Amino acid sequence: MNSRRAARLLLVIAALWLAPGCTTMAADAVTSTTGAVSDAINQRDVKSHAVRSIKTLTINRIAVMPLIEAGAGGAEPLAPGATDAITAELYSQVALAGGWDPIPAQDVDDAMQKLPPTTLEDLDQNALKLGHDVSADGVMYGTVEKYVERVGMDYSAASPASVAFSLKFVDLKSGQVVWTAKFAKTQAALSQNLFDFANFVQRSGRWVRAHEIAQEGAKEAVADLHGDLNLSKNVKRFETGTYGQLKSGQQRYNAGANGIY
């Protein structure tokens, strides 16, 4: 059936191409199809919104507040360590992005110990308190809605990994939430989503773990915020290291295009 449809499509394209006066129509059809394919390929898994004034903010010191569980409304319980895993990925991406000064995670942890336990009801309030306590210009915080580990092996998973989280960024000077973002992704086989070919090749056709999807989401979200804050000059850029190194402040940084350590 598929071969018959393909043959019919080729005949239609040929007819359009050969018919007098139809060259423009064929070109328009090709352009329209190319645009649709491009939109599908370049679709992002992070959906964000920023207020117009965000580009006027001066953000030097940024704190990443530990994410919390969104609640019992999800279809499946979060895998153990889900909130810590995504928080660690966000912190690492913030440290690597450059252009701002990430407050050491240990300082954030110490400040969090002095605050009331964070719940959905006081999440925004605690983010502001944390920002004031660690002298931050802005705080990234949020919730984890889904973190389901894959079932199976790299090349024979019975069910895929799935991750979803929501983020906010509050400006301490105004107390206003100036940026929000949502990430949700479940790995799909290439046969289910042909437009995910780049990820398929990058992963060597294997089924990934939840932390790998979380890393993708954290990287995309931080890049989006970084761009919205107009931090085009990466004055300070941290080298890649383990989360433990980043958390302890032992990472090195470089300056300039080639890096001077």
C-alpha positions in Angstrom: 0.0 0.0 0.0 2.8 2.4 0.9 4.6 1.7 -2.4 1.4 2.5 -4.4 1.0 5.8 -2.5 4.6 6.7 -3.2 4.2 5.9 -6.9 1.0 8.1 -7.1 2.8 11.0 -5.3 5.7 10.8 -7.8 3.3 10.9 -10.7 1.5 13.9 -9.3 4.9 15.7 -8.8 6.0 14.8 -12.3 2.7 16.0 -13.8 2.9 19.3 -11.9 6.5 19.7 -13.1 5.9 19.0 -16.7 2.6 20.8 -17.2 2.8 24.2 -18.8 2.5 27.0 -16.3 2.7 24.7 -13.3 6.4 25.2 -12.5 5.6 27.9 -9.9 3.0 25.6 -8.3 5.4 22.8 -8.0 8.1 25.1 -6.5 5.6 26.5 -4.0 4.6 22.9 -3.0 8.2 21.9 -2.5 8.9 25.1 -0.5 5.9 24.5 1.7 6.9 20.9 2.4 10.5 21.9 3.2 9.3 24.5 5.6 7.0 22.1 7.4 9.8 19.5 7.7 12.2 22.2 9.0 9.8 23.3 11.6 9.3 19.7 12.8 13.1 19.0 12.9 13.8 22.2 14.8 11.0 21.9 17.3 12.2 22.4 20.9 11.2 20.3 23.9 11.4 23.4 26.2 8.5 25.8 25.9 9.4 29.1 27.6 8.0 32.6 28.2 9.9 35.7 29.3 8.7 39.2 30.1 9.9 41.9 27.8 11.9 43.7 30.5 14.1 40.6 31.0 16.8 41.9 28.7 17.2 45.1 30.8 18.1 43.1 34.0 21.5 43.0 35.4 22.1 39.4 36.6 25.5 38.6 38.0 24.9 36.1 40.8 22.4 33.3 40.2 21.3 30.6 42.6 19.8 27.3 41.6 17.3 26.3 44.2 16.7 22.5 44.7 13.6 21.4 42.7 10.7 19.8 44.5 8.2 17.2 43.5 5.1 18.6 41.8 2.8 16.5 43.8 0.7 13.3 43.7 -1.2 14.4 40.5 1.2 12.6 38.2 0.3 9.2 36.6 3.5 7.6 37.9 5.6 8.3 41.0 9.0 9.9 40.5 12.0 7.6 40.3 14.2 7.9 43.4 16.6 10.9 43.4 14.7 12.6 40.5 14.6 16.1 42.0 18.3 16.0 43.0 19.3 14.7 39.5 17.6 17.5 37.6 18.8 20.1 40.1 22.4 18.9 39.6 22.0 19.1 35.8 20.6 22.6 36.0 23.5 23.7 38.3 26.1 22.2 35.9 24.6 23.9 32.9 24.4 27.2 34.7 28.1 26.9 35.7 29.1 26.0 32.1 27.1 28.7 30.4 29.3 31.6 31.5 28.3 35.3 31.7 27.0 35.0 35.3 28.3 33.9 38.6 26.7 30.7 40.0 26.4 30.6 43.7 28.0 27.4 45.0 25.5 24.6 45.6 26.9 24.1 49.1 26.0 27.7 50.0 22.5 27.2 48.6 22.1 23.9 50.6 23.3 25.7 53.8 20.7 28.5 53.3 17.9 26.0 52.5 18.5 24.3 55.9 17.5 27.6 57.6 14.3 27.9 55.6 10.9 26.1 56.3 10.5 22.9 54.2 9.6 23.9 50.7 6.1 23.0 49.5 4.1 24.0 46.4 2.3 26.6 48.5 5.5 28.4 49.7 7.7 27.6 46.7 7.8 31.2 45.4 8.2 32.7 48.8 11.1 30.4 49.7 12.8 31.2 46.4 12.8 34.9 47.3 14.0 34.2 50.8 16.8 32.0 49.4 17.8 34.7 47.0 18.1 37.3 49.8 20.0 35.0 52.1 22.7 34.2 49.5 22.8 37.7 48.0 21.7 36.5 44.5 20.4 38.7 41.7 18.2 35.9 40.5 17.0 32.4 41.5 16.1 29.5 39.2 13.6 27.1 40.9 10.8 24.8 40.0 9.1 21.4 40.2 9.5 17.9 38.7 6.3 16.5 37.2 7.6 13.3 35.8 10.8 11.2 36.0 10.3 7.7 34.8 13.3 5.4 34.2 13.3 3.2 31.1 12.5 -0.5 31.6 15.0 -2.7 29.7 18.4 -2.5 28.2 20.1 -0.1 25.8 18.8 -1.7 22.6 15.8 -3.6 23.9 13.7 -1.4 26.2 10.2 -2.5 27.2 9.3 1.1 27.9 11.2 4.4 27.4 12.4 6.9 29.9 10.3 10.0 30.4 11.0 13.4 32.1 9.0 16.5 32.7 9.8 19.6 34.8 8.8 23.2 35.1 11.1 26.2 35.9 10.8 29.8 37.0 13.4 32.6 37.3 12.7 35.4 39.8 14.5 38.8 39.7 15.4 39.6 43.3 15.4 43.4 42.7 11.8 43.5 41.6 10.6 40.3 43.1 9.0 39.5 39.7 9.1 36.1 38.0 10.5 37.2 34.6 10.9 33.8 32.9 9.1 30.4 33.0 9.8 27.2 31.1 8.3 23.7 30.8 10.2 20.6 29.5 8.6 17.3 28.7 10.0 14.5 26.7 9.6 10.8 26.3 12.0 9.0 24.0 10.4 7.7 20.9 11.7 5.1 18.4 12.8 6.4 15.0 9.9 4.5 13.5 7.5 6.6 15.6 9.2 10.0 15.0 11.3 10.3 11.8 12.1 13.9 12.7 14.1 12.8 15.8 16.8 11.4 13.5 19.6 13.6 14.9 19.0 12.3 18.4 18.7 8.8 17.0 22.2 9.0 15.4 23.7 10.7 18.4 22.5 7.9 20.7 23.6 5.2 18.3 20.0 4.0 18.1 19.8 3.1 21.8 17.2 3.7 24.5 18.6 6.3 26.9 18.2 6.7 30.7 16.1 9.3 32.4 19.1 11.4 33.5 20.2 11.8 29.8 16.8 13.2 28.9 17.0 15.5 32.0 20.4 16.7 30.8 19.0 17.6 27.4 16.2 19.5 29.0 18.5 21.3 31.5 20.9 22.3 28.7 18.1 23.7 26.5 16.4 25.5 29.4 19.5 27.2 30.7 20.5 28.2 27.1 17.1 29.8 26.7 17.3 31.8 29.9 20.9 32.8 29.1 19.7 34.2 25.8 16.7 36.0 27.2 19.0 37.7 29.8 21.2 38.8 26.9 24.3 37.3 28.3 26.2 37.3 25.0 29.7 37.7 26.4 30.8 34.6 28.3 33.2 36.4 30.6 33.8 33.3 32.8 33.4 29.8 31.6 33.8 26.7 33.7 35.3 23.5 32.4 33.4 20.3 32.4 33.7 18.4 35.6 31.7 16.1 38.0 28.8 17.6 39.9 30.8 17.0 43.1 33.6 19.2 41.7 31.1 21.9 40.6 29.3 21.8 44.0 32.6 22.1 46.0 33.8 25.0 43.9 36.9 23.1 42.8 36.2 23.6 39.1 38.5 25.8 37.1 37.4 28.4 34.6 38.9 29.9 31.5 38.8 33.3 29.9 39.0 34.2 26.2 38.3 32.2 23.1 41.1 29.7 23.6 40.9 29.4 27.3 43.6 30.4 29.8 43.5 28.4 33.0 
